[in-house]
């Protein structure tokens, strides 16, 4: 380093002497040229701002990263150094690059994984979590000015899928509580729980631990079976566990007996089924009139008789919960209809469909005939009355006004007159 500084000092002295001699010659030769030189110097553009960008911006452990430098070679530069940390101590120095010669010197903080490019960029391979740190770039100018720049590198761990551990895998409904734990080797990951793919929120019977690593379900119900998933994430990567289902033990509920129509005919086959919601599935037994009939979900009796009538009871049992529930059905067996007189009953023999149609047609014909006869009789009555009145006028020479006082006691051809006082 001392040799480098000495050489730099020699170059600076030599360059300074040459500049002074050139300036002196210009001053002596032409004041106008000297003035033009000063104006040109003042008009020179300023150096571009130096930037350092990690690529990729969120590297994972095991990845490679480049601290990309832009704008380093602006101005007269002798060399540049990289340091691990925010200081420039020799113990922190990673590498030095000499711009004029292209020479490289490795520092005390070099791990064998760091290299540099002539543009000042630092390359690190096989990142470790311990590589997370500030990094400092120092630029040594010919005038011995030594500006520095800092950049912070964050290395993120690769997250393996977490696993879920349950305190109870087969809890009893309304009795047990279950705590689910998200198992992950990460110490810095953030955790999130999902129930049936929806984010879990701590409320009611759901309780989340402060670090979100565990989820407790108090007094589980059959609606709490899941599936449950745990997510571990950091700013660079997200990892999701396999789904977990809880085998909630419950039931049996009150059974349902089918068919609900409880009437059967003598000689037919009687089949009843019984179902009760239960986990694990319930075991069933049937009793008829208090006597054990059969074990199983289905009860079948072929060719029932009148003696098969009675109270049929189904009992569902869950051995895991120790609970039972029952349902019953009153079954009635009736006589089969007489094949020789089908449809006979208290209201007499049944009428076939054709007979009913005939009756309806006859009734309609009778109504038409009745209306026709009534019309004819009314017409005949009017004709007879007119004929009688005409005959009486000719025989009795009775005035028309008197005819209004004549009543016919019967509407028939032999009607007789009944005189009334005027």
C-alpha positions in Angstrom: 0.0 0.0 0.0 2.9 2.3 0.8 4.5 1.6 -2.5 1.1 2.3 -4.3 0.8 5.6 -2.4 4.4 6.5 -3.2 3.9 5.8 -6.9 0.7 7.8 -6.9 2.5 10.7 -5.3 5.2 10.5 -7.9 2.7 10.5 -10.7 0.8 13.4 -9.2 4.1 15.4 -8.7 5.1 14.7 -12.3 1.7 15.6 -13.7 1.6 18.7 -11.6 5.0 19.9 -12.9 3.9 19.2 -16.5 0.7 21.1 -16.0 2.6 24.1 -14.6 5.1 24.2 -17.4 2.3 24.0 -20.0 0.3 26.7 -18.3 3.4 28.9 -18.0 4.2 28.5 -21.7 0.6 29.4 -22.6 0.6 32.5 -20.4 3.9 33.7 -22.0 2.8 33.0 -25.5 -0.7 34.3 -25.6 -3.0 35.8 -23.0 -5.9 35.1 -25.2 -5.2 31.4 -25.4 -4.8 31.3 -21.6 -8.2 33.0 -21.2 -9.8 30.5 -23.6 -8.4 27.6 -21.6 -9.9 28.8 -18.4 -13.3 29.1 -20.1 -13.1 25.6 -21.4 -12.2 24.2 -18.0 -15.2 25.9 -16.4 -17.5 24.5 -19.1 -16.5 20.8 -18.6 -19.6 18.6 -17.6 -19.8 17.3 -14.0 -19.2 13.6 -13.3 -22.2 11.3 -13.4 -23.6 10.2 -10.0 -22.3 6.8 -8.8 -24.9 4.1 -8.1 -24.7 0.6 -6.7 -27.6 -1.9 -7.4 -27.8 -5.5 -6.2 -28.8 -7.9 -9.0 -31.0 -9.8 -8.2 -32.5 -7.4 -5.7 -33.7 -10.2 -3.3 -31.2 -13.0 -3.6 -31.7 -16.3 -1.8 -29.1 -18.3 0.0 -27.0 -20.3 -2.5 -27.6 -17.8 -5.2 -25.1 -15.5 -6.9 -25.3 -11.7 -6.6 -23.7 -8.7 -8.4 -23.3 -5.4 -6.7 -23.5 -3.5 -10.0 -21.6 -0.2 -10.1 -22.3 2.6 -12.5 -20.3 5.9 -12.8 -17.2 4.7 -11.0 -14.6 5.5 -13.7 -15.5 9.2 -13.9 -12.5 11.4 -13.2 -8.8 10.4 -12.7 -9.0 7.2 -10.6 -6.0 5.2 -9.3 -7.9 2.3 -7.6 -11.0 1.2 -5.7 -11.6 -1.1 -2.7 -14.5 -3.1 -1.4 -15.2 -3.6 2.3 -17.7 -5.8 4.2 -19.5 -3.5 6.6 -20.0 0.2 6.7 -16.3 1.0 7.6 -13.0 0.9 5.8 -10.8 -0.9 8.3 -8.1 -3.2 6.9 -9.9 -6.1 8.6 -13.0 -5.4 6.6 -11.3 -5.1 3.2 -12.4 -7.7 0.7 -10.5 -6.8 -2.5 -8.6 -3.9 -4.2 -8.4 -3.2 -7.9 -5.7 -1.0 -9.4 -7.1 0.7 -12.5 -3.9 1.7 -14.2 -2.3 -1.8 -14.0 -5.3 -4.0 -13.6 -3.8 -5.6 -10.5 -5.9 -7.1 -7.8 -5.1 -7.5 -4.1 -7.2 -9.7 -1.8 -8.1 -8.3 1.7 -8.6 -9.9 5.1 -12.4 -10.2 4.6 -12.1 -12.1 1.3 -13.8 -15.5 1.5 -12.8 -16.9 -1.9 -16.2 -16.2 -3.3 -15.7 -12.5 -4.3 -14.4 -11.1 -7.6 -14.5 -7.6 -9.2 -15.0 -6.2 -12.6 -13.0 -3.2 -14.0 -16.1 -1.1 -13.8 -16.1 -1.6 -10.0 -18.9 -4.2 -9.7 -18.5 -6.8 -7.0 -19.6 -10.4 -7.6 -20.3 -12.9 -4.8 -21.1 -16.5 -5.4 -22.8 -19.1 -3.2 -24.4 -16.6 -0.9 -24.9 -17.4 2.8 -27.2 -15.8 5.2 -24.1 -14.4 6.9 -23.4 -12.4 3.7 -26.3 -10.1 4.8 -24.4 -6.9 5.6 -23.6 -3.4 4.4 -20.9 -3.2 1.7 -18.7 -0.2 1.2 -17.0 0.9 -2.0 -14.0 3.3 -1.7 -12.6 5.2 -4.7 -9.0 6.5 -4.6 -8.4 9.5 -6.9 -5.1 10.8 -8.2 -5.5 13.8 -6.0 -5.7 11.3 -3.1 -9.4 12.1 -2.5 -11.1 9.0 -1.3 -15.0 9.1 -1.5 -17.0 6.1 -0.3 -20.5 4.7 -1.1 -22.5 2.1 0.9 -25.1 -0.5 -0.2 -27.0 -3.0 2.0 -27.3 -6.6 0.8 -30.1 -8.8 2.2 -29.8 -12.5 1.6 -33.0 -14.5 2.2 -33.3 -18.1 3.2 -34.9 -20.7 1.0 -38.0 -21.8 2.8 -38.9 -25.5 2.7 -42.6 -26.3 2.9 -43.7 -26.2 6.5 -45.5 -29.1 8.2 -48.5 -29.0 10.5 -48.6 -30.9 13.9 -51.9 -31.3 15.7 -52.3 -31.8 19.4 -55.3 -34.1 18.7 -56.1 -35.6 15.3 -59.5 -37.1 16.2 -61.1 -34.7 18.7 -64.6 -35.2 20.1 -67.2 -32.7 19.0 -68.0 -30.0 21.6 -65.6 -31.6 24.1 -62.0 -31.3 22.8 -59.8 -28.4 21.7 -57.1 -28.7 19.1 -53.9 -26.7 18.7 -52.2 -26.8 15.3 -48.5 -25.9 15.1 -46.7 -24.7 12.0 -43.3 -26.4 11.9 -40.6 -24.5 10.0 -36.8 -24.2 10.6 -37.0 -20.5 9.7 -36.5 -18.0 12.5 -37.4 -14.9 10.5 -40.3 -16.1 8.4 -43.8 -14.7 8.7 -46.6 -17.2 9.1 -50.2 -17.3 7.9 -53.0 -19.9 8.4 -55.7 -20.9 5.9 -58.9 -22.8 6.6 -60.4 -24.2 3.4 -58.1 -21.8 1.4 -59.5 -18.7 3.3 -57.2 -16.7 5.6 -57.8 -17.6 9.3 -58.8 -14.8 11.6 -58.5 -15.1 15.4 -62.0 -14.7 16.7 -64.6 -16.7 18.7 -63.4 -20.2 19.0 -60.3 -19.6 16.9 -57.2 -18.3 18.7 -53.9 -17.4 17.0 -50.6 -17.2 18.9 -48.8 -13.8 18.8 -46.1 -15.1 16.3 -48.9 -16.8 14.2 -47.1 -20.1 14.4 -50.0 -21.9 16.2 -53.8 -22.0 15.7 -56.1 -23.3 18.5 -59.7 -24.3 17.8 -61.7 -24.4 21.1 -64.6 -27.0 21.4 -64.3 -28.3 17.9 -67.4 -29.1 15.9 -67.9 -31.1 12.7 -67.6 -27.9 10.7 -64.0 -27.6 11.9 -62.6 -30.5 9.9 -60.7 -28.2 7.5 -58.6 -28.5 5.4 -55.9 -26.4 7.2 -52.8 -25.0 5.6 -49.8 -23.1 7.0 -47.8 -20.6 5.0 -44.3 -19.4 5.7 -43.0 -16.4 3.8 -40.3 -13.8 3.6 -39.9 -10.8 1.2 -38.4 -13.1 -1.4 -40.2 -16.4 -1.2 -43.5 -18.1 0.0 -43.9 -21.7 0.9 -47.2 -23.5 1.7 -47.8 -26.7 3.7 -49.7 -29.7 2.6 -53.4 -29.6 3.7 -54.4 -31.2 7.0 -57.9 -32.6 7.8 -59.2 -33.1 11.3 -61.2 -36.3 11.9 -63.8 -34.8 14.2 -65.7 -37.6 16.1 -69.5 -36.8 16.5 -73.0 -38.3 16.4 -75.1 -40.2 15.9 -77.8 -37.7 15.1 -81.5 -38.7 15.2 -82.0 -41.4 12.6 -84.3 -41.0 9.6 -86.4 -44.1 8.5 -87.4 -44.6 4.9 -89.9 -45.0 3.3 -92.1 -42.7 5.4 -95.2 -44.4 4.0 -95.8 -47.0 6.7 -98.7 -49.0 5.0 -98.0 -52.3 3.3 -100.2 -55.0 1.8 -100.4 -58.6 3.0 -98.0 -60.7 0.9 -95.7 -57.8 -0.2 -92.1 -57.3 0.8 -91.4 -54.8 3.6 -88.0 -53.0 3.3 -87.0 -50.1 5.6 -83.7 -48.2 5.8 -82.2 -46.2 8.6 -79.6 -43.5 8.5 -78.0 -41.2 11.1 -75.2 -38.7 10.5 -72.3 -39.9 12.5 -68.4 -40.1 12.4 -67.4 -42.8 12.4 -70.5 -44.3 10.7 -73.1 -45.6 13.2 -74.0 -49.2 13.8 -77.7 -50.0 13.5 -80.1 -52.4 15.2 -83.8 -53.0 14.5 -86.5 -54.0 17.0 -90.1 -54.9 16.2 -92.7 -54.8 19.0 -89.8 -54.8 21.5 -88.1 -57.9 20.1 -84.7 -57.8 18.3 -85.2 -58.3 14.6 -81.9 -57.7 12.8 -78.7 -55.7 13.0 -77.8 -53.5 10.0 -78.9 -50.4 8.2 -81.6 -52.2 6.2 -84.5 -54.3 7.5 -86.3 -56.6 5.0 -89.2 -58.9 5.7 -90.6 -60.9 2.7 -94.3 -61.7 2.3 -95.6 -59.8 5.3 -98.8 -60.8 7.1 -101.3 -59.0 9.3 -99.1 -60.1 12.2 -96.3 -58.0 10.8 -98.1 -54.8 11.9 -96.5 -53.0 14.9 -93.9 -50.5 16.0 -90.6 -50.7 14.2 -87.6 -49.0 16.0 -84.1 -48.2 14.6 -81.3 -47.5 17.0 -78.0 -45.9 15.9 -74.8 -46.3 18.0 -71.4 -44.6 17.8 -68.9 -46.6 19.8 -66.3 -43.8 19.8 -68.6 -41.2 21.3 -70.6 -43.7 23.4 -73.8 -42.1 22.2 -77.1 -43.7 20.9 -80.1 -42.3 19.1 -83.4 -43.9 18.0 -86.3 -43.4 15.7 -89.5 -45.4 15.3 -92.2 -46.0 12.7 -95.7 -47.5 13.2 -96.2 -50.0 10.4 -99.7 -51.1 9.3 -100.4 -54.2 7.2 -103.7 -54.3 5.3 -105.6 -57.0 3.4 -104.9 -57.4 -0.3 -107.9 -56.3 -2.5 -110.3 -59.1 -3.8 -109.2 -60.2 -7.3 -112.8 -61.2 -8.2 -114.3 -57.9 -7.1 -111.5 -55.4 -7.2 -112.5 -52.0 -5.9 -115.5 -53.2 -3.9 -116.1 -51.4 -0.6 -118.6 -49.8 1.6 -119.9 -47.7 -1.3 -120.8 -50.7 -3.5 -119.1 -52.1 -6.6 -116.8 -49.8 -8.4 -117.8 -48.4 -11.8 -115.4 -48.9 -14.7 -114.2 -45.8 -16.6 -116.4 -46.6 -19.6 -119.5 -46.8 -17.4 -118.8 -43.4 -15.9 -118.5 -41.9 -19.4 -121.8 -43.5 -20.4 -123.6 -42.1 -17.3 -122.3 -38.7 -18.1 -123.5 -38.9 -21.7 -126.9 -40.1 -20.6 -127.3 -37.2 -18.1 -126.5 -34.7 -20.8 -129.0 -36.3 -23.2 -131.7 -36.2 -20.5 -131.0 -32.5 -19.8 -131.4 -31.7 -23.6 -134.7 -33.7 -23.8 -136.1 -32.0 -20.7 -135.3 -28.6 -22.1 -136.9 -29.5 -25.5 -140.1 -30.9 -23.9 -140.5 -27.8 -21.7 -140.1 -25.5 -24.7 -142.7 -27.6 -26.6 -145.2 -27.6 -23.8 -144.9 -23.8 -23.3 -145.4 -23.3 -27.1 -148.4 -25.6 -27.1 -150.0 -23.8 -24.1 -149.8 -20.5 -25.8 -151.3 -21.9 -29.0 -154.2 -23.5 -27.1 -154.9 -20.3 -25.1 -155.0 -18.3 -28.3 -157.4 -20.8 -30.0 -159.8 -20.9 -27.0 -160.0 -17.2 -26.8 -160.7 -16.9 -30.5 -163.4 -19.5 -30.3 -165.1 -17.8 -27.3 -165.3 -14.5 -29.1 -167.1 -16.1 -32.0 -169.6 -18.0 -29.8 -170.3 -15.7 -27.0 -169.7 -12.4 -28.6 -167.8 -11.4 -25.5 -166.0 -8.0 -25.7 -162.3 -8.0 -25.8 -162.1 -6.2 -22.4 -164.1 -8.9 -20.8 -161.8 -11.6 -22.1 -159.0 -10.3 -19.9 -161.1 -11.6 -16.9 -161.1 -15.2 -18.2 -158.7 -17.6 -16.5 -157.8 -21.1 -17.7 -157.6 -23.5 -14.8 -155.7 -26.1 -16.9 -153.6 -25.8 -19.9 -155.1 -28.6 -22.0 -157.7 -28.9 -24.8 -160.7 -29.4 -22.4 -160.2 -26.2 -20.5 -163.4 -24.7 -19.1 -164.4 -21.0 -18.5 -164.7 -19.6 -15.0 -166.7 -16.3 -15.1 -165.7 -13.6 -12.7 -167.6 -10.6 -11.6 -166.9 -7.4 -13.5 
